[in-house]
Amino acid sequence: MLVPIFTLKLNHKVNARMVTIGKYDGTNPSLSCATTAGKVIIHNPHNRGQNTGRMSLSAEGDISLLNINQQVTSVCAGVLDGNAAKDVLVVGTQTNVLAYDVENNSDLFYKDTPDGSNAIIVGKLGSIETPLAIIGGNCSIQGFDKGGNDSFWTVTGDNVCSLAMLDFNADGQNELIVGSEDFDIRIFREDEIIAEITETEAITSLCPMRNTRFGYALANGTVGVYDRTSRYWRIKSKNYAVSILSFDLDSDGVPELVTGWSNGKIDARSDRTGEVIFKDTFGHPVAGIVRGNYRMDTMDQLICVSSEGEVRGYNPAPSEMHGNLMSNNVEQDTIRDLSQRKRNLLLELRNYDENSKAAALAGGKDSGGGLLSGQGGVGISKTGKFSMTGEYDSSSQVGVIPANTQLQTTLSVNCGSSNQAPFVELTITTTNDTIIRAVLIFAEGIFEGESHVIHPSPDKLTTSLTVPLVPPKDIPVDLHIKSLVGYKNSSQYHVFELSRMLPRFSMYYLLSDGNFKPSQSSVVFQVNDRIQRLVMWINQSFLMMEDLVCEGELNIAFMSLRGSGPLIIQMNLSGQITIRTDDMDLAGDIIQSLASFLNLDDLMSTADFPNEMEKLSKILVDVNEYHSVRQKLTAEMADHSNLIRSMVVRAEDSRIMGDMMGMKKGYNELFDLNRDLMMGYKIRCNNHQELLNLLKQVNQIIQKAGRLRVGKYKTQVVNACRAAIKNDNINGLYKIIKAGTG
């Protein structure tokens, strides 16, 4: 069993996900953690700090305190200057980012980040020559070089929760992996999105593994590993993962995924299977996990920090401990697993015997079908068909079913009623008089807990069941269905298992007439492809009762079940495609899906969304007003601060001279002024929050405009929109969103 090789107490409470380690002098590693008091503690047992600059020494001597005087939102350490072999500490707050040279106790730069600093990573991105401190904020990503120059900027779909760098496409250059609150993992090659993965919750943590694999953690307690866009495995816990890290703990040359949990548990899982090979427990929630050669010996340690400031360091296991590193007896675990398998096989054998007897009594011949009981089961059909021969008595208590029994599924669009919202209807039916006793459906993102069980009461058992499905987003969903089939008086049931794919745009029903008001908004683009290819994409992506066939020009209309109005898709013989919808998000989703289907690397389009432009115009007016109010409040607070300073001096002078009345009057005025200052600060905080919300909406509209294009044209639109906003060129911004260029 692995045990910590060192432990220590920081004697400070540590914020979750705000732990990093860096060699600030180029040699000695220092552990850095953000505290709830607006400070960053830097623990360096190898080199005593100095009481200068922003930092001050604590009583322990090996801990320095970096005073930020604001709520810290993120910390990271890394090399910003490629010519200097030492790390820089980067600290993010709600409004600023600080790059700090710990060794020289000096600021490298201090920059405003109006979109906040939710996550920070330091490293080299793509072909950009200098390392960057990349800041993830309010729907935006910003990169600063060592001089504080704004060298990189792009937008993403929602607030950024986590960042990681990885050579995602094995081209020798790092891509940026971004996890956000809209449940998406986006991979950026510099400022171009090259892949998107949709998950079921906000992505709270990301970490590179080996080659093209990376680990991820969600807010709902899910942890897993992706290889590019293919998921290797995932597990879900009732607790949530605070921090994840890639570390080779069993010395087999392959890093494991180490996770620190909110209940204080730490576990290491195989990157291939998700099997737990090591676990330990803190008395308090884990705040962060890092790696570093903290003992200055021959190997890195796995360093875990709790929210109460407890630190434990673990060395990798010796090579002879390859495999499971836990203290449990591996042999006993194996025997227990084999015993369980033996019991299941015996139960299966008993079911086969009962099946054979029932078939013999019915005059039939058993071809070997398994039955499911309360403790185990066999006879699972991947195709939904159960293979048996013979004639059977439907009154059998065993539950033998006819050989030709099949389980059929259909998906259809239900427009709902006056008291029921629209939904996609999944119908599960048997092909004879057998009944469906229960159905278990697994589907990510549709059901709470990702699974749904239908268990009708005995008096309502039928040969058919319907299940309403309401996908919250336009993404394809795999439905994994398991059904128990038998007769009403059966004591055992056959298990049918099958899968169905819910199309990406399933929440839209086909309109057969033109009795609707066409959308005023549209996006137009040109493709060098046949209409039949677009028809193939529609048949795959929408829920059609029968395949669409088109001989001439295409003109098809759908209605959204989510209330966003009609969607019209048109294509003429020259290859011009027009998408008419008032939902700019939907138009972007359709273009991205179609471009992927047609293998289009670049696609230019012309967009006309008057409602979005009117909304953007109002937002920009509000942004200017909030900026003006903020500047005014800041100036007033500065004046009040100077006045308070002078009033304190006058009140103290009165006290020293024995003028008690003057002193009392001075402190009363000071109290009133301080109260006004506090009220002004609250107003400024509210103003800042409203400003953040408006900036988020601006960034989201830019993101939507970018998604109406593909490849280099998408990057061109995002960059041009940002330049127009920085230059206060509002008319130019509208033109860029519409035409794709300034």
N, C-alpha and C positions, 0 to 999 in steps of 0.2 A: 504494500500500500504506500502511495506517495504521501509524504507529510511535508509541511512547510519547512524550508531550510532557514528562513528568518521571518520574524514578525516584528512589528513596531506599531506604535500609537502616534498619530499625528495630533491628537487632542483638539481637533477641529471637525465640525460637521462638513461633509463633502456633498456637493450637488451631484445628482445623477447625470451620467454621461459627460461629466466635465473633468476627466482625468487624462493626463497625457504625460509623456516622459521625453526628455530631450537632453542632449549634451551641449549645454549652453557655453561651455568653455572649450568644446571640441574633444574633450576626453572623458570627463566624469558625468555619468547620467544623473539627472535630477528629476524627482517625481513632482509633478505640478498638478494641483487640484483647486477648483473654484469652490468658495464657501458661500454660505447664505448671507454673509455679512458684507458682500461686495468686495471681497479680497480674493487673491490667488496665493495659496501657500506653495512655497517651493522648498522641497526637502532635499538637501544635498549633504549626505554624511561624509563626503570625501573632501569637500572644500568649503570652509566656513564663509558665509556671506559677509557683506559690508553694509553698514547702515548709511547708505547714501541713495540719492535719486528717489524714485518712487518707493523703493523697498525699505523695509525696516526689519530688524532682527527680532525674533521672538525670544522668550526666556530659555527655550531649549537649545539655542545656539546653532543647530543645524537646520533650522526652519526659518526662511525669510518670508515676509508678508509683502505682497505687491498690492498696494491700495488702488483699486479701480474707482471706488466711490459711486458705483452704479451696479445695478443687478447684472451679474455676468450670465450670458446665455450660451457661451461656447468657448472652448479653449483647444489649442492645438500647438504642437511644436514641430519644427522642420527647418530644413535648410532653404533660406531665401536667396542667399548669395552663393552662387556656384563656385566662386573663388575662395570662399571662407568655409573651412570645414567645421562649422559649428552651427548649432540650431538656434532658431529665433522663437520666442514665445509669442503666439498670436492670440489675443483675447477679444472676444466679441461681446457687445452689449446690445440693448434694444435700439440704440441710435448710432453707435460708433464701433470701430475696430481699431485695436492698438497692436502694433508690432513692436515688441520690446526686446532689446539686447540685454539679457540678464547679466552677462559677464561684465559689461561696462555700465550697467545701471542707467541706460538711456533709451529714449524712444527712437525707433527707426522711422515710424510714421504713425500718425493718428488721424484717421479719416472718418468722415460722416458716412453712415450707411442708412439712408432713410427707410430702406426696406427691411432693416433689422439684420441680425447675424445669428441665425438659428443653428447653423452648422459651419464648421471650418475644416479645410484640409489643405496641406501644404505639399507641393510637389510640382513635377514637370508635366504639362498637359500637351499632348499631341506634338505638333511641330513648333510650338512656341519655345523659343530658345532659353529663356530665363525661367527659373522656378517661380511659381505664383502662390500667394495665399488666396485660396478660392473661398468665397463667402456665399453661403446659401441663405437667402432671406425670403421676403414676401413675394413669392412668384418670380423671383429673379436670382441670377447667379452672377457674381462679380469677382474678378480676379485682380489682385494688386501685386506688382513686383516689389523688389527690395526698396525702391525709392518711393513707394506709395502711389506710383502711376497706375491709373485705371487701364489695365492692358487687356481685359477680357470682360465681356458682358453678354448675357443672353437671358431669355425668359423661359419659365417652365409653367406647368399647368396650375400649380397651387403652392402653398407654403412649403419650403424645403425643410425636411426633417433630418436627413442624413446624406452624407457624401462619402464616396470612396473612389480611388483611382485603380485602374486595372487595364492591362493590355487585352481588351475584350475580344478584338478580332485578330489577335496574334500577328499584328503588322509591325511590332517593335516599338510602338508608341502607345502612351497611356491614353485611355478614354476615361471620361468622367461618368460615374454612375451616381444618379440622383434619385433619392427616395422622397416622396412628397405626401401631403395630406390627402390628395385625391386618389390614393391607393395605387399609384403608378410608379414603376421603376423605369426611368428613362436613361438611355446611354447616349452620351454626347461625344462625338468626335470633334473636338474643339466646340464650335457653336452649332453644329449640325446634329440633330437627333438621328441615330442610325438604328435604334431598336427601342421598343416599348414593351413592358411587361405589366399586366394588370393583376394586382393582388386583391385581397379581400379586406384590408385595413390599411391604415397609415403605416408607412415604412419607417420605423424608428431607428434602425441601425443597419449599416452595411459594412462589410469588410472583404478585402481581396483574399482569396485562398491560394491556389496554385494554378498556373497556366491561365485558362479562361474561366475558372470557377470563382464564384463569390458567395459569401453567406449573407443572409438577410434575417431581420427580425421585424415582426409586426406588433402593433399596439394591442392586438387581441391575444397575445401569447404564442403566436406561431413563430417557429424558427426553422430555417431550411437552407438548402444549397442549390444554386443554379450553376449550370455550365452553359454560358451564353444565355440563350432564351429557353433552354430545356431544364426543367426542374428535376434534380436528382432525388431529393427526398424532402420531407417536412414533417414536423411534429407540432402538436398544439398542447399548451399547458393552461391551467386555470390561472397561473401567475403570468406576469409579463417579463420579457427579456429586457434588461436595462442596458447591457453591453455585450458585444460579441467580438471575438478575436480569433485569428488563425494562428495556431501554435502547434508544433510537433511535440506533443507531450510524451508519446511512447517511443520516440527515437527510431521510427521505422522509415524516415525519410519523407513521409507524407503528413502535412499539417492537419490537425483536427480542428473542429469548430468548437471553441470554448465559449460558454455562455454564462453570464452572471444574471441571476434572477432577482425579482423584487422580494422574494421570501428569504433571500440570503443564500440560496443554493448556487453552487458552481458546478457545471458539468462539462465534460469534453466528449464530443461525439465524432465518430468516424465520418469523414467527408463523403464516403461512398455509400454508406448504409444508414447513417444516423444512429448507430448503436452507441450507447453510453459506455465509455471505457474508463471514465474516472469521474468522481463527484466528491464534493466537500461542502460544508455548510458554515456560513457566518451567522452570528447572532442577530445581525441587522441586514437590511437590503444591500445588495451590491451596488456600488456607485460607478465603478469602472474597472476594466481589465486592460492592462498594457503588457508589453514585453520589453526587456532591457537587461543588460549585464550589470545589475545593481551591485553585485559583490565584486565586480572587476576581476573575475576569474576567466575561465575558458569558455563559458557558455552563457547564453541569455536565460533569464528566469521569466516565468509566468508570474506577473505581479497583479494581485487582486486587492482592491480597496473597497471597504464598506462605507456606508453613509455616515457612520460614526467615527471614521478616520482610522479604522484598523487596517493594517497592511500585512499581507502574507505573500511570500515569494516561494515558488516551487521550481526546482530544477527538473529538466526532462528526465524521464525514467531511464535507467540503464538499458542497453539493448537486449539483455537477457530477459527483461520484463515485458517483451513485445506482446501486445494484445491487451487483454483486460487488466487495468491497473487498480481495480477496486479490491478492497479487503475481503469481499465475498469469496467463498470457496468455489472456484470455477467448476470443479468436478461435481459438487453438490448441485449447482445450478443445472448442469448438463443432465444429471440423473433425474432431477425434478421435471425438466422439459420432456425427457424421454418417457417418463411415467405418464405425463399428461397425454402425450401422443398415443401411448398404449391404450389408455382409457378411451380415447376418441375412436381408435381403430376397433376396439372390442364393441363399442356401442354401434359403430357402423356395420360390423359383422352381424350383430344381432338384428339390426334393421333389415339387412339383406335376407336373413333367414325368415323373418316374418313376411317379407315381401314374397319370397318363394312359396311359402305355405299358402298365402292368399291367392297367388296366381294358380297354384295347383288345384285349390278348391274351386276356383272359377273355371277350370278346364283350360287354362291358357298356359303359355310358356314364358317364363321370366328370362329376360335377357340381361338382367343385372342393373337395376336402377336403385340408387340409394335413397334413403329417406331421412328427413330432418326431424330430430326430436328436440326436447328442451335443452339438451346439453351438447349436442354435436350434430353434424349433418354432412351429407354428401349428395350427389346427384345434381350438381350445379351445372346448368347449361349456359354457355356463353352466348349462344345464338337465340336463346329463348325457346328452344324446342327440346322436349324430353324424349329420349329414344327408348321405347319399350314395345314389346309385341304381346298379343293375346287379347282376350276379351275379359273384362273385369266387371265386377258387381259394384255399382256406385254406392251401395250401402255398406261397403267394407269399412270397418273401423280403423284399418291400418292406414288407409289413405292412398292406395294404388290408383294411378290415373291412367287413362288410355294412352297408347303409344304415340298417337298423332297429336297430342296436346301441344299447342304452341301458345306463346305469350306475344301478343301484338301491341304495338304502341303507335299512337298518332299524335301529332302536334297540330294545333289549330289556334287561330286568333279568335278570342271571345271579346266582343265589344262592350260587354258589361250591360248594366241596366241602370235604372234610376237610383237604386240603392246599392249598387255594386260597381266598383271601379273596373275598367277593362283589364284583361290579363291574357296570358298564353295558357291554353288548356292542354294538359297532357292526359290522354286517355289510354288506359291499360286494360286490355281485354283478352280473355282466353277464347280459344276456337271451338269449345264445346261446352258442356254443362258443368264443368268444374268451376269452382268459385275461387275468388281471390281472398285469402284470409287476412293478409297484411302486405303492405308494401313499404320498403325502406328506400329512400332516394337520397343520394349524395350529390350535392351541387354547390360549388364554391360561389359565394357571393349572393346567392338567392335566398337560402334559408338561414335563420339565426342558428349558429352552431354548425352550419354547412350540411345538416342532415334533416330529413323530415320523415316521420313515420305516420302511415295511415293504417288504422286498426279498427275496421268497422265493428259495430256491435253484432252479436249473433243473429239478431232478427233482421239485419240489413245487409247480409252477405249476398253478393251478386257475382256475375261473371265479368263485371266491368267496374272500374274505378276511374274517377277523374281527379286530377290534381291541378289547382291553379298555380301558375308560375308568373312572377313579376320581376324580371331582371331589372336591377336599378340602373344599369348602364348598358350601352350598346357594345357588348363584348360577346364572343362565342363562349358557350358554357357546355361542358361535358356533364350529362346526366347519367349517373351510375345507378341502375335500378335493380333491386333485389325483391322478389315477390314470392310469397308462400302460396302455393296452389294445391287444392285438394277438393274434398267434398265437405258439406256442412257438418256432418257427423264424424269426420276424420279426426284421428288423434295425432296423426303425423302428416306433414306436408312436404311437398317437393319444392325445392328452391330453384327458381329461375333467375338468372342473372344476365342482364344485357345493358348496353350503353346506347344513348342517343345524343346527338349533338344539337344543341339549341343554336340556330343561326345568329349571327351577330346583330342583325337588324330584325329581330323577331317581334318587337313591339310596334309593328306597323302593319296595317291591313290594306289589302289591295282595293282600290276604288274602281268600280265598274262603270260609273257614270261621271259626268262632269258637273254634278250638282254641288259645287263647292267654290269658294272664293280663292282664286290663285294667289300665291305669295307675291309680294312686291319685291322681295329680295331674291338675288340669284348669283350664281358663280358660273363662269363660262371658261372652257379650256378646250384645247385641241389635242387629239391623240391620233396616231397612225395605226389604227386597228379597225377591225370589222365590227359591225353592230352585233354580230353573233357572239363575239367575245364579251361584250357588255351584258348581253342576255344571259350568258353562262354565269357571270359574276352575280347578277340579280338572283338567279335561281339558287345559287349557293348561299347568298348572304341574307335573303329575305325568306320569310315563312310563307311559301306558296303552296296552295292545295294541289296544284298541278303545274308542271313546268311551263314557263312562259315561252311562246313562240312568236317570232317577229319576222315578217317578210320584207317590209320596206323600212321607212324611218321609224325610230322608236319614240313613243310618247306614253309613259306609264306614270300613274299617280298612286300614292299611298297616303294614308292618314295616320298620324302619330297617336298611339294610345296614351302617351304621356301629356297630351294637350298642347304640343308645339305646332299643331296645324298640319296642313297638307305638305307632302313632299312629292315633287314632280321631277322625273328624270327623262331627259330628251336627248336624242342623238340623231343627227342628220347623216346623209350618205357621204359627206365630205369629212366626217370624223369629228365634228364639233359637238361637244357634250355640254348641256345646260342643266344645272341642278337648281331648282327653285324651292326655297324654304326660308322661313324667317329665322330659323335656328342656325346660327353661325357655327356652333359646335358640331351640329349634325352634318353640315356641309363639309367641315374639315374631316370628320370621321369617314364620310363617304369617299372623299378624295384620297385620303391615306389608304383606305382599304382597297380601293380600285387601283391605285398606283402599285400597291404590293401585288395584287392579282395580275396586273399587266406587266410587271417587272419594269416599272418606269423609275429611272434614277433621278431624273429632273422633270419637273412639270411646272409650267407657268400658267397663271389663270388671271382673269379679270373678275373682280367681285363688286357687287352693289348691294349693300346692306344698310339702307337709310335709317332703320330703327337703331341699329348699333352705332351708327355715326352720330345720331342725335343724342344717344346715351353717353357716348364718349365726349361730346361737346359739353354736356352738363357736368360731367365728372371733372373735366379739365378746368372749368370755371370754378367749381368748388375747391379743387386743389389749390388754385391761386389764392382764393380767399383764406383757406386754412394756413397757407404759407405766410400770408400777410399777418394774420392773427398771431401765429407762432412767433414771428419776428418781433411783433409789438410786445407780446408777453415776456419774451426773453429780455428785451430792453428794460421793461418795468421791473423784472426780477433783479437785474443787475443794479438798477438805481436803488431798489429797496435794500439790497445787500450792502451797498456802500453807505446808505443812511443808517442802517443798523450798526455798522461798525463805528460810525461817529457817535451815535447815541450811547453805545456801550461805554465809550471813552468818557463822554460827558457825565454819565451816571456814576462811573467809578470815581471821577474827579470829585463829584459832589459827596460821595461816601468818604473819601479820604479827607476832605475839608470839613466833614461833620455836618454838611447841609443835608439833613435827613429828608426834609420836604422836597428839595430839589432832586435827591436821589429817587424818592418814591415816585415823583412825577415822571422822571426820566424812564424808570423801569415800567411804569404803566403805559407810557407811549411806546416803549419797546415791545411790550406784550401785544398791544394792538397792531403794531406794524408787522410783528412776526405772524400774527393770525392772518393778516391780509396776505402776507407772503405765502403762507401755507395754502390759502384758498386759491391764490394765483397759480401755485404749483399744480393743484388738482385740476384746475381749468386747463393748464398746459398739457397735463397727461391725457385728459380727455380729447383735447385737440390733436395730440399726437396719434392717439388710437384711431380717431376718425380719418386723419390723414393717411395712416397706414392702410385702412380699409379702401380708401379711394385709390391709392397707388396700386394696391393689389388688383383692383378692377381694371386699371389702365394696363397693367402688365398682362392680365388675362385676355384683354381685347387684342393686344399685340400678339400673344400666343395664338389666338384664334385666327388672326390674319395670316400668321406664318403657316398654320396647318392647312390653309387653302392652297398652298404651294408645296412642292416637293424638291428636296435636294438643295442645290446651290441657290435656287430662287427663294426658298424658305429662309435660308440664312441671310440673303440679301434684304428681304423684307424686314426681318427682326432688327438688323443693324441700322437700316435706314430709318425705321420708326424711332429707335432710340436717339439717333442723331437729330431727328426733327424735334423731339421733345426737349433735348438738351438746348437746342437753339431756339426754342419757343416758336417753332414754325408749324403752327396748327394746320394751316391750309396744306402745307406739304405733307403732314402726317395723314390727312384724309386721302390725298392723292396716292400716297404709297400704299395704304390699305386697299384702295380700290384698284389701282393699276399694277401694283407689285413693284413699282419703281418710282423714284422721286422725279 
